[in-house]
Amino acid sequence: MTSIKVSSIKRASTSRSPNKGLGFNAVALLVWIGILSASQQAMAHHPLGNRTPSNFIEGFASGLAHPIIGLDHLAFVVAVGLMSAGLVRGFLVPGAFVLASLVGTGLHLLSLDLPGLEIIIAGSVVAFGGLLLASKTLSLPILAGLAAVAGIFHGYAYGEAIIGARMAPLLAYLLGFSIIQYGVAMLALWLGRVAIAKFANKPFPVMQVLGFAICSVGVMFLTSALVG
């Protein structure tokens, strides 16, 4: 009788451990979101402190930094990579996003107006995070199309930092944010594939937890945009 009770306790403890791990990681991710949010507000999306890049190096550095210091942009780029992890030619999805972001920046430089910019950007983060959270798998054309539409709005926001710059820093800026976005998305894609392979037959829902974190970032920015 004693051995049966001991084994039952061990099984119960084992079955609860994934849930404990999930709760701990969810809390850790929420803390991480708060820290990055505070940092993002401090840097205010402008790596050069609202100063327009004046040379190639400044333009390239600003392009590299802009998608990273903006937490909403960073969360979406990571989500694009994670959503592409289950696709055979998933690398095409980040490519579509980056190309579309270049188009969006061009629209801003041409002084064309895109209404509801902050709301749409935040909504895109919520949508992609929600898809990860719900474990929804989209086909390559649909996912690439959605990423490209969102890329136009994200790229339009990037254009604000380069208005009035000369050709050399402008081209360097475009090159910088294209490299960093594609690099981050591909890193997320690779990590997503590793996670899928490692946790495929285990109860820990790593992709869902990441989706929850990304969705939380989007909700935070969406609330701010709506209230503002």
Summary of the structure (lengths in Angstrom):
residues: 228
radius of gyration: 20.2
end to end distance: 64.3
largest distance: 81.9
contacts: 788
relative contact order: 0.19
helix: 80%
strand: 0%
